[in-house]
Amino acid sequence: MRQLATIISNRLIATATMEMKVEIAPQEVAPGTFFHVKTSELLRRPLSVANVEGNVVTFLYKVIGSGTADLAARRTGDVLDVLGPLGNGFPLEQTGKRVVLVGGGIGVPPLYYTRRLLAARGIETVAILGFDTKTSIFYEDAFRELGETIITTVDGTYGEMGFVTGPLARVEADVLFSCGPEPMLKAVAASHIEERYISIENRMGCGIGACFACVCEAPGGYVKVCSDGPVFRAEEVTL
């Protein structure tokens, strides 16, 4: 669904990490889905949903190229051309189960919205969030308000030193939801948790499954991250 979104705020919250809130037509947004946002360049940028409150949607994005630099320069009142919500998200039907949410870097945002919705259903969760260094951390307090939260940093400047796989090995849970860079996803997909869902980050073209720019290898063929995912059962894809 193509629509216009008005920027309410657009601010720096961590090293090279921006939080953008936009006002959009009220709609149901599943956790783990994304919006395809037009920049000044020809192609759009996929932004995962960090939160939804009424008709206000929050995106978090890392400024790493000209497209996201263009988004970072936008101001309150500017209007964005967006497609969405798109894709398939995390399944919330986890009654009676304990869910561990594992995020790395800019893969953390969709897990916050997911955790809020799980908490509203009375589902117990624990979050493990991995960052490069202390200045890269965001949303720690927001996550802690929803339950047990473990922070790791690669350089040990905050929380546990190392990667998310360290604390994950100690956690007992029935279901795993994860989003982050591919090496991290590959590691958590092989974890001891019985039921595992991973959200794949990938550069996209059309965002609706027509251009085959975001294909991912799968047993027996390929899947399109934008339309078949971005959330998959771990066994559905080959990383």
Secondary structure, 3 states (H helix, E strand, C coil): CEEEEEEEEEEEEECCEEEEEEECCCCCCCCCCEEEEECCCCCEEEEEEEEEECCEEEEEEECCCHHHHHHHCCCCCCEEEEEEEECECCCCCCCCCCEEEEEEHHHCHHHHHHHHHHHHCCCCEEEEEEECCHHHCCCHHHHHCCCEEEEEECCCCCCEECCCHHHHCCCCCCEEEEEECHHHHHHHHCCCCCEEEEEECCCCCCCCCCCCCCEEEECCEEEEHHHHCEEEEHHHCCC
